C-alpha cells in the first residue's frame, strides 16, 4: 500500500477510536444515543436526505458506538424496562 494511504488510514483509525471513546464516556445514559435515522429525524428539523447523509457520516465517524449499541441491544432484548 502507498505510504500516503497508510498515513490516511492511520489518522482515520486514531480519530475513530478517540471520538468513540470520548463519546462513550460522555453519554450518561445510552438512551441519549441516536441509533436509527428515524430517531435522528424525530429529534432534528432535517429532511430525509439530510438525515441519511448525516447518519452515514455518523456511522463512519463513530463505528465503535454502533458496535457498543448493538451489543447492548443483544443483551437487553426482551427485557420489559
C-alpha positions as CSV (number, residue, x, y, z in Angstrom):
1,X,0.0,0.0,0.0
2,X,1.1,3.5,-0.7
3,X,2.7,5.5,2.3
4,X,0.2,8.3,1.9
5,X,-2.8,5.8,2.1
6,X,-1.3,4.2,5.2
7,X,-1.0,7.6,6.9
8,X,-4.6,8.5,6.0
9,X,-5.8,5.1,7.3
10,X,-3.8,5.5,10.5
11,X,-5.2,9.0,11.0
12,X,-8.8,7.8,10.4
13,X,-8.3,4.9,12.8
14,X,-6.9,7.2,15.6
15,X,-9.8,9.7,15.0
16,X,-12.4,6.9,15.2
17,X,-11.0,5.4,18.4
18,X,-10.6,8.8,20.1
19,X,-14.0,10.1,19.2
20,X,-15.7,6.9,20.1
21,X,-14.0,6.6,23.5
22,X,-14.9,10.3,24.2
23,X,-18.5,9.7,23.2
24,X,-18.8,6.6,25.3
25,X,-17.6,8.4,28.4
26,X,-19.7,11.5,27.8
27,X,-23.0,9.7,27.5
28,X,-24.7,9.3,30.9
29,X,-27.5,7.1,29.6
30,X,-27.5,5.0,26.4
31,X,-31.0,6.4,25.6
32,X,-29.4,9.7,24.6
33,X,-27.6,7.9,21.7
34,X,-29.2,8.3,18.3
35,X,-29.3,4.7,16.9
36,X,-31.5,5.0,13.9
37,X,-32.2,7.5,11.2
38,X,-35.8,7.7,12.4
39,X,-34.5,8.9,15.9
40,X,-32.4,11.5,14.2
41,X,-35.3,12.6,12.0
42,X,-37.6,12.9,15.1
43,X,-35.1,15.0,17.1
44,X,-34.0,17.4,14.3
45,X,-35.6,19.5,11.6
46,X,-33.7,17.9,8.8
47,X,-35.4,16.3,5.8
48,X,-34.8,12.6,5.0
49,X,-31.9,13.3,2.6
50,X,-30.1,15.3,5.2
51,X,-30.9,12.7,7.9
52,X,-29.4,9.9,5.7
53,X,-26.3,11.9,4.8
54,X,-25.7,12.8,8.4
55,X,-26.4,9.3,9.6
56,X,-23.9,7.8,7.1
57,X,-21.3,10.4,8.3
58,X,-22.1,9.5,11.9
59,X,-21.6,5.7,11.2
60,X,-18.2,6.5,9.5
61,X,-17.0,8.6,12.4
62,X,-18.4,6.6,15.3
63,X,-18.4,2.9,14.3
64,X,-17.4,1.7,17.8
65,X,-20.6,3.3,19.2
66,X,-22.8,1.3,16.9
67,X,-21.0,-1.9,17.9
68,X,-21.5,-1.0,21.5
69,X,-25.1,-0.2,21.0
70,X,-25.7,-3.5,19.1
71,X,-24.1,-5.5,21.9
72,X,-26.2,-3.6,24.5
73,X,-29.3,-4.4,22.4
74,X,-28.4,-8.1,22.2
75,X,-28.0,-8.5,25.9
76,X,-31.1,-6.4,26.8
77,X,-33.5,-7.8,24.2
78,X,-36.8,-8.9,25.7
79,X,-36.5,-7.0,28.9
80,X,-39.5,-5.1,30.0
81,X,-37.9,-1.9,31.4
